């Protein structure tokens, strides 16, 4: 499976600490910082980690600092990066992480001002949130604080995370001794992905009320996401001691001890969690029960006869020159299999973030790429988070993104008719004065209307639909808080939205009324590793723990794939692709199964995207580090792209390496995801690679052999449609 790994000398670099600070820069860590914790794997030497200290970041006066405590000069430098902490698509925590990835310019103060206004009044320092002495509180006292907490809770229910953050900040300022204010503050900070400040707020709340078990559990979860396993174990242990029936604490202690290389402790906590009925990481259950993680049979396509015809990599964003690209997505449809639309984050316009789009009308042989913009009123300094959609009924394709810094901001969508090479004017789906994030499109029939097309867009915090192919959009339905909401539609119009719940949950919401209402969250699986900083991989790139789903248009089977840590080798985490399926409309899911091959030592597999063709065959693209032996602490990663396919519902897979040799990458943005689309017998994967030193976008054209046929020569993808006896 892949070529034999080769050792590559470690390039000279600055070693990056696990909190993102550069430990070799003088003055980066001040007195009073917590001692470094160590993250170990089974049989591993582990990782060093120092959560950092540094001078405080004050929110107020028109600027916001980065995620980690930093000196004032560094905080000022982070003004143009604040949006990165809020969006899945457009930023980074700062220059401490190694790599030459583009950094977004100043956003004109819009996003920075909104965030600063929401957080003003508190200082976050040394795991504490304290009232800024220069801040004039708007309200004071316990009564006012409780009223503000109620307003914050209402804002979270409505998906207004900035309003929630402002309300909870005011609540803590009004009464620094009220634990409920810190609970809400921590939750709202996580919703904008400020885990460092969230941990500080929650730990401060625990100090105010040490008996608040759920507050302490939230603090433990935030510490776990930051990779601070020692501190997380300490807090989870205190939760378990205070509440012996707290199953989540036992489950997370099992995960933390597993990640630290303490299997016996992990097993003990796992058994306690199981007895309490807590959601468990399925991979840990398998390790405890049978001693290994279940694996599908994976074959190397190079060793087989027949199989798909895989075209060479073709650069999709050539008109962008040396400008970087990231966050790839692609769409094609059955009626016109040679028409393809790809999209990505693009920096060619003077370093401003745009949505780059390319159209191919010859099956991916050539591409015409350009920038696609929101409506004039929505055009701004930061337009990103691309998405594409397809309609197999009409052949229409869509592309769009987020107008982050527009006033109002929001999601926008543009339509390309079948046979056209141009897009029609874009449309804003729902202008808001809130942060929206990471939209994705999905299409399918309306319930009980098989010959119709309903277009869905899902993003934090909303779900919307269009019955006129994107001209007008419904009022939003509020989704569960999380990130990376991906909508997919079943053959009967049933709607599924998969997402990461910003913790250990790989979740799903579903709708049987066309998105008017959505179900309570359904747990697809539970993650072992909730780290948000990419410590389990070589290189300096960001890896969000997204979940990707696909639905069989004939059978209605729903498939899910994600990545997670399953073990370790030589002191390095082993990250694999995990797979589950549901045959009861997403209600229950099979235990997770690893579906990738690997090297020796094992590499990491990540950024998967999965789709199902009309014959029920599964197709997947992902990135992989198996072909070069490398350490997780390395600032440079050597990466390949792979294509994998299954014709038996995911029980067996055949892999094909797409890249001729690994490419060296020290960039921050090489995802946050790949893309893949199917149209007839064609499959088109798209991904980012650094063959030219910058991050460019590449696609392949893959033609699969015909699906299986019956003895009389007739072809069908639905065995139930045929009688048991062939005349």
N, C-alpha and C positions, 0 to 999 in steps of 0.2 A: 504494500500500500504506500505508494510514493517512493521516491528514490531513497537510498540509504542516507541517513542524516550525516551531515558533515559539520565539523566544528569550525566556527568562525571566530577569529580573535576579537575580543571585546574592544571596540573603539574607545579612544580617549574621550571622556565626558565628565561632567559634573554629576556626582551622585545625588539623586533626588530623594529626600526623605519622604516617608509615607504620608505625611500630611500635606505634601506639595511644596514645602519650604526647602531651600537649598542649604543643607547643613554646613557647607563650606564657605558660605558668605558670612563675613564677620557681622556680628550684631543681629543675626536673624533670630536667634533664640536668646531670650532674656531670662534673668533669674525668675524663679517662680514657676517655670514651665514644668509640666508633669514629666516623670521619668519615662523613658522609651519602653513600650511594651513590645513583646516579640510574638510574631505570628508563625507558628510551626505547622508543618504538615506531617503526616505519617511518614517516617523515614527521612524527614527533611531537615535541613539545617536552619530553615526558617527565615523570616524577614525581620529586619530592625524597623522600629517605628517610633517616632516621636511626635505626639500631637501638637507640639509647638506651644509657644507662649507669645512673646512679642508684645509690643505696645498695643493699646486698645484701638479699636475702630469705633468711632463715634458716628452715629447716624443722625443727621440733621445738618443744616447749613448747606444743603444742596448737593451732597455727594454721598456715595456709598462705597464702602470698601469691599474687598474680596471675601471669599469664604473663610479663610484662615486669618487669625489675628496678624496684623502687619504694622509696620512703621507708618507714620503719616504720609511720608513721601510715596511709599508703595500704595497706600490707600488712594492718594490722588491719582496715581498712574492707573488705578483700576477703574476710574470713572467711566471710560469707554468700554469697559468689559462687564459692567453690571448686568447687561442683558444676557450675557452668556450663562450666568448662574440661574437665569429664569427660563431660558429656552433650551430645548433639546438640540437646537440647530445652529446656534450662531456664536459660540463663545468658549472661553476657557477660564480656569481659575487664575491664570497669570503665567508669567514667563518662567516660573520655577521648574515646571515640567520640561524635560528635554525635548527638543524638536523644533522644526522650522515652520510649523503650521501657521497659516495666516491668522492674525488677530483682528477682530472687527474694529473699525475706527470709532471715534466718539460718535454716539448716536444722536448728537445734537441736543443732548440733555433730556430728551423726552422720557426714555426708559429709566435713566438714572434718577431723574427728578421724581418719577412715580415711586420708584423703590425707596428713595431717601425719605419721601414724605410718609410712606407707610411704616418706616422703621425708626423715624426720628423720635428721640426721647430716651433711648437706651444705649448703653455702651456694653459691648460684648468683649470680655477679657478673661483669660485664665479659667475657662469653663464657668463663667458667671455672667449674668445679665444684670447690670446695675443702672439705676436712673442717672441720666446725664445731669449733673448739677446746673448746667447752663440752660436746661430745658424748662420752659414754663408749662406746667401741666394744665390741661384743659379742664379736667375734673379731678376731684380728690375724694378719698374716703371709700369705705367698703361698699356702701350702697351704690355709689357711682360705678365702682369697679364691677360689681355683679351685673349691673345694667349693661355695661360695655361687653362683658363676657357673653351675655345673651345676644347682643347685636353681632358679635363675632361668630357665634354658633350659627346664627341665621345666615350670615354671609357665606359661610362654608357650605351650608346646605344648598345655597343658590349658586355656588360656583364662583363667588366673587372673592378671590383669594387676597387681593390687595386690600379690599375693604375689611376683610377679616383680620389681616395682619395689622392694619391701623387700629382696629377696635381692641385687639388683644394687647397691643403695645400700650395703648391708653389705659387699659385695665391694670396692667402691671405698674405703670407709673402712678395711677390713682391709689393703688393699694399694693405695695411690694410684698405684703405678707399673705396675699390671697393666692392659694395654690391653683385655683381654677384658671386664673389669668395666665399662668405659666404653661398650663396644659394646652390651652388654646393657642398661645403664642408659639409653642414648639410645633404644634400641628400645622399652623399656617406657615411657619418657616420651612418646614419640610415640603409643603405644597409648592413653594417657590424654589425648592431644592437648595436650601441653605442649611445643610446638615450641621455644620460647625456651630452656627449661631443657635440652631435648634437644640443641640446638645447642651449648650451653655444655658439656655432658657429653662430647659427641663431639669437640669441639675440644680439650678437655683431654686426652682419650685420644690424640689425634693428637700432642699435645705430648709425651706419655709415650712414644709409639712412632711416630715420624714415618714409618717404613716400612710401617705398617699401611694398605695401600691401601683395603681395603673399609671400614675405620673412617673413613678420610678421605672415601670416597664417601658414606657415611651422613651425615657432617657436611655435605657439599655439598648433599645432598638436603634436609636440615633447613633450611639457609640459604635454599635456593630456595623452600621452602614459606613461609618468613617474608617473601619478597619481597626479600631482600638479594642482588640479582643480582650485584653486583660481587664480593662475598665468595664467592658460589656459584661464579662463573666461576673465581676464583682457586683454589679447592679442586678443582673438576673438572679444571682444567688441570694441577694437580699430580698428580692421579690418572692422567690420560692420559700425562703424562710418565713416571711410574713404571711404567705398564703400557700400552704402545702397543696392546695387543689388547683394551683395556677398551672394549667397544662402548657400554655405558651412559653412560660419561663423554662420549664423542663425541656421543651423542644428546642428552644434557642440555645440553651446550655449544651445540649447534645451537638448542635451544629458548631458552636464556638469551640468546644473541646475537640471535635473532629478536625476543624481547621487548624488547631494548635498541635495536632499530632498526638492526641491523648485518646486513643480508641476505647479503652476500657471505661473511662469516665463518660465518653460519648454514649456508649452502650447503656450504662446505668441510667443516664438521664433520658435516653430514648425510651427505655422500658417504662419509666415513670410517666413520661408524656403519653405513651400509648395507653397505659392504664387509665389515664385521665381523659382520653378521647380527644386529645389535641391534634390539630393538623400537623402532619409529620413530613419532612423531606423524604420522598419516596426512595431516593437513592440510599439514604441512611438506613431505612427499613430493610432494604435488600441486603446491604452490607451486614447488618446485624443478623438477618435471618438465614442468608445463604452464603455469606462471605464475599460476595461480589455484586457489582451492579449489572443488571440484565443488559445484554447487548443483542441488537439485531445482527443478522449475518450481513456482512459488508464485503463486497467483492471489488477487485481492481479491474476497471473496465479495459485496461490495456491488455489484460490476459485473456480476454474473451473475443470470440468471433462475432461479427455482426455489430449490433449496437448503433448508437446515433452517429451521425456525421457532424463533427464539431468544427465550425469555422474558426479562423484565427482571431485574435483580439483586434478590434478596430477601435481606434480612438474616436470618441463621440463628441468631445468638446474641443476640437482642433482649433476653431476660430478664437478660442480663449487664449491661445499662445501659452505662455508660462504661468498664467493665472491658475490658482488652485481651484479644485472642485471637491465636493464631498456630499454625503447624504444622497445616494443615488436611488432612483426609482424609475420604473419602466412599465409600459403598457402596450398591448396589442390585442386584437380581437379576431374571432373566427371568420367573419365574412371577408376580411381583407388581411390575410395573414402576413403580407409583405409590408404593411403599414405599421410603423412603430413610433412611439413617442417616449423619449427618455428625458429625465429632469434631474437636477442636482443643485446644490448651493454653489454659486459662482462668484468669484472675486475680480472678474476682469474689468469692471466699471470703476476704475480708480480705487480699488480696494474695498468698495462698498459691497455688502452682501446682496446678491440678486438671485433670482431663480433662472438658471440656465436650462434651456430646452433644446432638444434636437429631434428632428423628424427624419425618418428613413422611409422611402417608398419602394425600396428594392430588397427588403428582407435583411437589412442591417449591413449591406455591402458598402453603402455610402450614407453620410449623414449631413444634414444642414443644421447648424446650431446657431442659437441666438438667445437673447434675453427676453423673457416673458414677464410682463409687468402687471401689477394690479390696476384697477381703474385710476384715472388721473388723481382723484381726490385721495386715493390710498397710497400713492407713490411716495416713498420716503427713503431714509438712509439705510434702513435694514429691512430687506424683504427676503425671506428664506423659508426653510422647512418645506421643501418641494414635495408634491404628491402627484400621482397620476391615477387615472381610472379608465376602465374599458367597459364596453357594452357588447357582449357577444351577439345580441339580437340585431343591433343596428350598425355595428362597426364604428360607432362614435368613440372618440378618445378625449380625455380631459387631462389638464394639468393645472396646478395652482400652488398656492403657498400662503404665507402669513405676512401681512403688512404690520410689522412689529411697532414701528415708531410713528405710524400715521396717527392722526387724531380726528376721528376715532380709529382704532386699530381693528384688525380682524382677519378672517380667512377669506381668500378670493379664489375663484375658479374660472378657467377659460375652456372653451369647447373647440374641438377640431372635428369637422364632419368627415365621414368616410370619403376617400378620394381627394381630399383637400390637403394642401401642404401648409396652410395657414390657420391660425387660431382666430376665432371670433372674439370680440371685446370681452374682457374679463368682468366678473360680477362679484361684488362683496356679498358674502352669505349672511352676515350678521355683524354690523359695525358695533364695537363695544369700547368702552373706556376701561378695559381690563386687559390683563395679559392672557392671551390664548397661546396654545403651544401644540406642536407636533400633530398637524392634521393628517389624516389619511382618508382616501376615498374608497367606497365600495358600491357595487351595483348589483341589481338582480330584480326579479319580479316583485310587484306588490303582492301582499297576501291575497290569495284567491283570484289572482289575475295573471295567469302564466304568460300572456303575450304582452305584458307591460314592462316598463323600465322605471325603476325608482333608483335615484342616485342619492347616496348617503355620504356625509362628511362627519367624521368624529374627531374630536380634539378636546384637550382640557379647556373648559369643563363641559362641553356641549356635544349634542348629537343633533344634526339637522338633515332634512331630506328635500328632494326636488322631484316633482313628477312631470316637469317640462324640460328635462334634459339639462338642467342647470340654469335656466333663465331666472327663476324665482325659487325662494327657499322657505321652508317652514320655520315657525318659531322654534327656538331650541328646547330640547329636552335635556335636563341636567343629568350628567353621568356621575358615577362614583369617582371620588378623588383618586387620581393616579396619573399615569404618564404613558404615552405611546398607545392611545386607543386606536385599534385597527378594526374597521367594520368589514364583515363578510356576510353574504346572503346565501341562504339555502334554496333548494329547488321549489319549495312551497312559499317563498317569501319570508321565511323566518330569518331574523337578523341576529348576528352574533358580534359582540364587540369585546375583543381581548385586550388586556392591558396589564401593566405592572402596577401593583398597589403601593409603590414607594417603600415597601418592606419585603418580607419573604413571600408575599402572595403573588402567584401567577393566576390572574383572575379573568372571569368572563361575565359579561352581562348579556342577556338575550331579550328579544322582543318578538312577540307574535302578532302585533298590531301595527306593523310598519314603522316602529320607532316612536309612536305616540307615548308609550310607556316602556320602561325597561325593568328587568327583574332585579332582585337583590343580587349582589355578587356571588358567583359560583367559583369555587376554588378548583382550578385545573390541576395545579401542583403547588408544592411548597419548596422554595429555594433553600439550599444549604448556605450559599454565600450571598450576602446582601451588600457587599462592598460596592461603592459607587465611584471609586477612584481608579479602577483598573490595575490594582496591585497584583492580580493573578496572571498577568500577561507580560511578556517582554515588550520593550518599546515604551512610548510615551503617549499612546493614543487613549482616548476616552472610550469606554464601553458601557453603554446603558443596558441594564438587564431586561430588555424588551422581550415580548412574546409574539410569535407570528402564527397565524392560523390560515387555513384554507378549507373550503367546503367542496365536496364532490357534488357536481350538478345533477347527477343521476341518483345516487344512493342517499345523499344527504349526510354522509359521514363527515364529521368535523375533525380536522387534524391540527395539532399544535406542535411547535418546535421552539426550543429555547436553549440557552447555554448555561452551564453551571459547573462548579467544581465537583469532581467525582473522586479525587484522590491526589496523590503527589508522587513525584519521582525526582530523586536527587536534590531535594530542597526546593523544587518548583511545583507549583500547583498544576494539576492536570484538569483542563477545562474541556468538556465534551458537549456535543449536541444531544439534547434529550427530546424525546418524541412521545406523544400520547395521542389517543384518538377517542372519539365519542360516537356511539351509534344511537344515542337516545336524545338527540337535539341538544347536546351540550350539558345534559344533566349530570352524567357521571363520566369518568375518564379512566382509561387504562393506566396501570402503573408506568412510570417513565422508563424508557429504554434508550440506551446509547445507540446512535445510528450513524456514527462516523468510523472510518478506519483510523489508524494512527501510525506513528513511527516508534522507534526504540532508540532513545527515550521518547515518551509520548510528547506531542506538541499540544497546542491549544486550537480549538475550533470555535468559531464565533461569527457573529453577523449573518445568521442564516436567513433565507427567505424561501418560503414554500408556496407552491401552487399545485392545482390539480387540473389535468386536461380533460377533455370531453369523454375519454375512455376510462377515466378513473386512475390514470397513472400519476404518481407524485413526482414532482421535480423540485430541486432545491439547489441553491447556490450558497456558498459560505467561504470565509477566509480561514487560513490554516497555517500553523507554524511548524508542522511536523518534519519538514525536510531539512531543517537546520537545527542542530543541538544548540540551545540558547537558554539563558537564565532570565527569570522574571525580573531581576534587578537591572537588566540591560536597558540602556537608553535607546537602543536601536533594535527593531524587530525585523526578521526575515520571513516574508509572508508569501504564500501562494493562494490562488483562488481555485476552488473546486466546484464541479457540478456533480450532483448525485440524483439518481432516479430509482423509483420503486414501482413495480407493476403488481404487487400483491398487498397493497394497503399499508406498507411500511414494515413488513416482516423481514424482507431482504432488500438490500440497496446495492447499486453499482455506482462506483465513484469514477470520475474522470478529472484529471488535473488539467486546469485551463491555462495556467501560466507555464511557460517553458522552463523557467528557473525562478527561484525566490527573488523578490525585490526587497531591498533594504529600505526601511521606513523609520524615521525618527519624528514624524509629524504627529500632531495632536488630533487632527481630523482626518481619519481614514474611513470612517463610517458616517453616521452612527449606525448605518445599516447598509446592506446591499439590496439589490432588486432583481426580480425575475418575473417574466410574464410568459404565458402560453397562448398560442393561437393555432388551432388545427394541429398539425404535426410539428409545428415550430415551437422552439423554446428560446427565449432571449434573456440570458443573465447579464447583469450590469454591476460593476464594482469600481472601486478606486484603487489605482496602483501608482507606484512612484518610479516607473521605468525611465522617466525623463527628469528625475530628481524632485519635481513638483508633483502634487497629487492630481492626476488626470483621471478621466472617466473612460472606461473601456467596456465594450459589449461584444458578445459572441452570437453568432447565428447557429443554432443546433437543430438539425432535422432528425426526428426519430423515425424508426421503421414503423410500418403499419401496426396497429393493435392486433391482438389475436383474432383469428377467424375460425369459423365452424368448419366442419368437414366438407360441407357443401359449398364452401367458398363465400358465404355471406358473413359480413362483419357486424359485430354489435358490441357495444361497451356495456350493455345491460343484460346479463345472463338470464335474469328473470323474465325478460321480454320474449323468450323463446321456449317452445315446448320441450319436454324432456326427450322426445323422440324426433330425430330428423328424418323426414321421408327419404 
